[in-house]
Amino acid sequence: MIRVFIVDDHVIVRQGLRRILEEADGIEVTGEAANGVEALKKINTLDWDVMLLDISMPEKGGDDTLRQLLNEKKDAKVLILSMYSEDQYAVRLMKAGAWGYLTKDVAPEQLVVAIRQVMSGKKYIGPTLAELMLMEINSDREKPLHESLSDREYQVLKLLGSGKKVSEIAAALSLSVKTISTYRAHILEKMKLKNNAELIYYVIQNGLLQ
């Protein structure tokens, strides 16, 4: 029996996933969490084999949760299930240690296949992600400027590009305004941009907004 731990901030999503998985042979849901903070508190108290982890959640997002989880449980099998397309986060998260990446519009049957494949000890890489990873390892490819950013800087870049103020981003990420301002300065320097207007234009032109 494959034991699955679902981490998503939407109750209706967790209920839908539970229904899908419990109708599949050999899979049971043994735990749920609404955010990364709750998930990390439960990782050692629940019996689970594969975690289904969302990216965008309050308090602690999926990217931070993944990294902290793998610091504590290096062999943890985490399958990302996100509303974001593969070109937004997938390669970064696979590099960080995720075992696979699926978007939430995936067919239920494919989700089950992915869970079984991860449980068997194999990474799950769909066609789109495979193409992105091949592009990533192509040393001749000229990388976009945003790929020089850290994961947190990339997250802040997207939020700034969506028009959010520094104070709003600080509140959303539970960080200080000073810290977000420092990230903003680093982003502008690394990407050779002069101001927020150029940053927003870059984000839109490169399709970084969902």
Secondary structure, 3 states (H helix, E strand, C coil): CEEEEEECCCHHHHHHHHHHHHCCCCEEEEEEECCHHHHHHHCCCCCCCEEEECCCCCCCCHHHHHHHHHHHCCCCEEEEEECCCHHHHHHHHHHHCCCEEEECCCCHHHHHHHHHHHHCCCCECCHHHHHHHHHHHCCCCCCCHHHHCCHHHHHHHHHHHCCCCHHHHHHHHCCCHHHHHHHHHHHHHHCCCCCHHHHHHHHHHCCCCC
